[in-house]
Amino acid sequence: MKQMQTRVDLGCSGRKVFACLPPKQHTVCLLQPVIEEIQLHGIFLEEEIVLHQLDEQYIAGLDDSDSDPCRWMTVCSLLAVSALHRTDNRSLTAISSIAWAFFKNAFAMYAELVARRPVIASCETLLVMALFMLRTADAGLAAQLTAAAAHMAHMLGLQKQEYYIGLDAEVAERHKRIFWAVYILNADVTHRYGLPSPLDEESIVIELPEVEHCHVFSHVDHMARLSRQQKGGILRQQAVFAVAKLRIHKLLERVSFRRLSMQEITDLLEAVTKIHQELEEWKCFMPIETHPSSRAYGTPRLEMPVAMLHYTHLSCISKTSMVAAVLLDLATWNPDMQEVQPPASNKTFSTSRIARARCAMAARGTLDVLLRLQPQPFTHLWQTLCFPLSAILVLLSETLAYPASAHAETDVELIHNFVRYLERLKSEGCEVHQLIESCRRFWSIATCALIASQTDQEVTVFEQRRESICSKFAQVVDWLQLAEGLLSNVPMLSGKAHKLFCDILDLGRPDEQYGDFVPEILKPSNYNFSLSN
């Protein structure tokens, strides 16, 4: 026993510094231009706050993690994100190991952070760590980080109005923005991967974040204030969508059972129609020149946060349309449910075919958003590629099912446009080889279907293949999750995606940890960040 006691380490910290901070001027130059740009879902961490934290960190020491662990973890995570964001795509391989070293500085203290008494800075730190992981293929850890932030927010009571009583108005607003960022990221995880959010929309009693936000340290001119109003609006709109995402997720969960009574189908159709109408009304809040397919003001390039709003909106439209399609299919197939009709007050989803057509319209809009994006760093782009990929899958399904439709030729061309877009990324040094090859195959299959319908010739072998693929696609309800199964490491999604596409794309043995389209450069295991066997 004494021998065992002498070998016991009574500490509980496993801190390790994998990379010391660079000189302060280098850090400021790296971070300052992109602090707000890297926050895709809306700004919760402002430039003034970060610069203030940097000042305090460098006063404390280049490798000081004791005086303020949250500050150390936040600074290291921001350095990691910024290193990836500001690196030319051709240099990404060389810089990634450095970025991962900074992130590992923060992650080495993760257990300590979640074991500590929760504070608002803990939520902020976990959010920044999640921003880094969302630039990788490790959706699992990103989900764990956002969930941990949600649990801390719950324990602090950030979702309740009482928490903010007595706080200075600007401090209260900043804390609300952190809460809503936690809420938005957790809803995004639910939306992409089907993982339930620890934060339910029904338990939130605080108001949405303000559009304008100016920190107590800020002294901004009129133009800067207008810029902040626009950026503040991004977080508010994403918060609105986050509520919708969680409502849609609940509907998808109900529909997945496919054992519903006539009354349940009617109620669910009413619910999904209401959400769909609310989503359509949202377009009124965006300038017309930013709308997908808008040509009223030419084709202005979209900034990534605005593009992300459109991606989110269109993916919600896609999901509501598919929920309606499934419900209407159930009503059609079951003779006991022939009397089920869409809500009389709205004919948005009068038939399953119309519902699926609305899903296809959303897919076309999604690809328009992609092609209007300003040039982006690869890791910044990666976290949104699931949206255009899901759109490609929708249009492939639509073309195979209705190759003679009025939209078929345009849809095949849109698939080809995505292939060309990926080829441009490859020419810029991005690792998208498997994604390109697979999307070329999708384009080839869609082209064959189009040619067969136009020539009115029966191609027996292809027709059999077309019917086989159509049969597989007919089982898909959530196209976004199917795309994420190819781009992430969530086992239930990657397994389903591989099973669906293995013979269509002649895929080899599945990667035991990642989806079939994940590039090596985005796998954490390549940077000695893997705890699996």
Order of alpha helices (4+ residues) and beta strands (2+ residues): alpha-alpha-alpha-alpha-alpha-alpha-alpha-alpha-alpha-alpha-alpha-alpha-alpha-alpha-alpha-alpha-alpha-alpha-alpha-alpha
